[in-house]
Amino acid sequence: MTENQTAIAYLIAGVFFIMALRGLSSPVTARRGNFLAIAGMVIAIATTLASPHVVSYEWIAAGVVIGGAIGTFIALRIQMTALPQLVAAFHSLVGLAAVFVAAAAFYAPEAYGIGQAGDIHVESLIEMGLGTAIGAITFTGSIIAFGKLQGLITSNPLVFPGQHLLNALLLALLIAAIGYFCFDQSPMIFWIIVGLSLAIGILVIVPIGGADMPVVISMLNSYSGWAACGIGFTLSNNMLIITGALVGSSGAILSYIMCKGMNRSFFSVILGGFGGETAGPAAGPGGDRSAKSGSAEDAAFILKNAGSVIIVPGYGFAVAQAQHALREMADMLKEQGVKVRYAIHPVAGRMPGHMNVLLAEAKVPYDEVFELEDINRDFASTDVAFVIGANDVVNPAAKTDTTSPIYGMPVLDAENAGTVLFCKRSLASGYAGVDNPLFYRDNTMMLFGDAKKMCEDVVKALG
């Protein structure tokens, strides 16, 4: 394949990727977007394999077989509830791959056409240094995010005195090391860059609390794209540059949108250590407050006598795999003339779009699913808010308690509904670790139990 043919093929693949992103912007066109992305990747891989620079296919074939087998196994076994930590783990692999490619280019620059050992082109050293730094930060940052999402590390912010000063010092040292690397091409400087970046990746993620994890996922997605883009320049691979730039820019835009949804500073997210500085208070009713509890039969009676119902799903809903039972419950209510809609908070679940994917899996009509800004004002005129497995995203303390770690985060105004049916296993706090005063409101009835079982019992009572 000639260079012109390769360039044209890469351009076509890039167009497919752009069209895929456009398709993924809406649930209605998301399936088509996925197919376009697959087609673009097939073209990109086939073009790369047909390159005259590829002189041996043995190691490539081995990598494809091993990686393909692992990917297939994970795809068949992964549960939707574990998808966020899977994404974090995959981000770590992208970052690690960037570091490995940079190391290979540094130790064998002749193979990449960027100079000789000890005399690498300055522009290549800049690209290599930046790609290595971003890749290493992405690697350790994603590992920490995976640990928090998987419960291997506490979801509370881990902070210590002077943390921000240490982060700033390490960042300054990293910038200085990259600059010095352009003049002194010593292996020691290269590995100092790697070491500093690995440390920064850990330190910028550990102080971030669990409630902010969806933003972290989108941020790391952006980092992984920029790491790939930087290495693309080192390899002079236009496809890698295009793909990395698309992933990096779209991830940054998504991070900005998520920050607006949580009232966070975008620059604080980029630098790490945003959100609450301390863990929230322990769960529990506190004082002499008490919560009213009801049964599935009570819930069914209230729901079928309502004129309108807004359902608010959360991570507990995902854990229980309750989407199909909830869809059946909603269908029965609609048959009885009840208007049913779904309210999705931008950070419900553990990654952007988590709830939308679950509802789509249960074939919930897209026109019944609304984002926070489109439905929030409707709670005041709604008879019932059915909160299932959510917590922090409906916590009114975010609007009133200035000491709360989630203060300032826009929340769904479920408390304004005539009745709030709150399906939850217990009165325990949410992922942010803060108590929810909505549990104890006069218009709230707690439905204690597994979300899926509760929906199934409500369906039986409705029948």
Secondary structure, DSSP 8 states (H G I E B T S, - for coil): --HHHHHHHHHHHHHHHHHHHHHTTSTTTHHHHHHHHHHHHHHHHHHHHT-TT----HHHHHHHHHHHHHHHHHHHH--GGGHHHHHHHHHHHHHHHHHHHHHHHHH-GGGGTSEETTEE-HHHHHHHHHHHHHHHHHHHHHHHHHHHHHTSS-SS----TTHHHHHHHHHHHHHHHHHHHTT---HHHHHHHHHHHHHHHHHHHTTS-GGGHHHHHHHHHHHHHHHHHHHHHHHT-HHHHHHHHHHHHHHHHHHHHHHHHHT--HHHHHHS--S-SS-----S--TT----B--HHHHHHHHHT-SEEEEEE-HHHHHTT-HHHHHHHHHHHHHTT-EEEEEE-TTSSSSTTHHHHHHHHTT--GGGEEEHHHHGGGGGG-SEEEEES--GGG-THHHH-TTSTTTT-----GGGSSEEEEEESSS---TT----GGGG-TTEEEEES-HHHHHHHHHHHH-
